[in-house]
Amino acid sequence: MTRRDPLAVHFDARVLDHDTGSALHETAPSPWFAANEPHTEGRLRIERMHDVLGRGPAADAIRFAPGRLASEEELARVHEADYVAEIRRAAERGGGWVTGTTRLASGSYEPLLAAAGTALAAAETVLSGAAPLAYALTRPPGHHAQRAQADGYCFFNGAALAADAARRAGVERVLVIDWDVHHGNGTQDIFYERDDVLTVSLHMDHGAWGASHPQTGRLEERGAGAGEGFNQNVPLPLGAGNAGYLRAFDEVIAPLAERFRPGMIVCASGQDASAYDPNGRHNVSMPGFHGIGGRVRELADRHTDGRAILVQEGGYNPSYAPYCLLATVEGLLGLDATPDPLAYVPDQTLGLDDLFAEIRGLTALPGGPAAGE
């Protein structure tokens, strides 16, 4: 594979039919306003991401591929079957607010199946050898979806489904890297007691959200039972910027990967850590996302014969998130970085030295083959 070999971008237009309706940013509309705004997790962000990949400077290095519908049996590999059935019944009843941020519509169930199935289609492309790199461009996001709990716009966990598909295909160890600005609590929940999937989440230090999001995303959440030490959170301070995220790759993820020796990398790829996102204030700009993509490629070249599966998560500013996705893809493919049309935000590095020193002091990946024997 050369640096300019095509990336397979899987897309299913049915995901656009998940109607999140009007809202006050991400919650129910306020009666104080007659002019309502659309819910933050709307179709426009994905339409524009599709546009920038298909029409932008990386278009010649990308081939588009279809998605598909996931079956309920496939969803039940990472979610409880009763939970899957309840989401279907809720849509059939007309939908509504499942949590304070998460809205389901009467016509949402097929789009949710398409979102999950598109993540599985991307996994199948890489696992079959049809392409070494695949990106599931889909919505709604999934990394907050726990085994039996929807939240944070998420219903079914595409990254977890892709990681599980890799394990079922015979990959012994899977590394999940999540750089969405929010804690990947759903993926953490699904794999928390397993040592065959190492989950790493880089996120703002927002803590728990309540009953629907009890996980804190802090350092003490390291897994349980056989999975103890196989969940690594990196709670970054507000405004961590490009430096914070790239240091996390260099000082946390790369050393963990060296010990874990993954056979596959799955990425929960969000752009909501950007400087202009309504849901994050981490000041990451296009150069930072280009660096993230490049580091994923370096990890894949070193550990997985260049293979990686990426699944779209957040990124809610339709003006800037598509540029950040473009930068991620350009880094992943080794392409020159497109100049940033909007951002100039200096990096905030206060507190990072202490954070990374504390993470290095933890004993990650306890004994056994996964510790590098």
Secondary structure, 3 states (H helix, E strand, C coil): CCCCCCEEEEECHHHHHCCCCEEECCECCCCCCCCCEECCCCHHHHHHHHHHHHHCCCHHHEEEEECCCCCHHHHCCCCCHHHHHHHHHHHHCCEEECCCCCEEECCCHHHHHHHHHHHHHHHHHHHHCCCCEEEECCCCCCCCCECCECECCECCCHHHHHHHHHHHCCCCCEEEEECCCCCCHHHHHHHCCCCCEEEEEEEECCCCCECCECCCCCCCCCCCHHHCCCEEEEEECCCCHHHHHHHHHHHHHHHHHHHHCCCEEEEEECCCCECCCCCCCCCECHHHHHHHHHHHHHHHHHHCCCCEEEEECCCCCCCCHHHHHHHHHHHHHCCCCCCCCCCCCCCCCCCHHHHHHHHHCCCCCCCCHHHCC
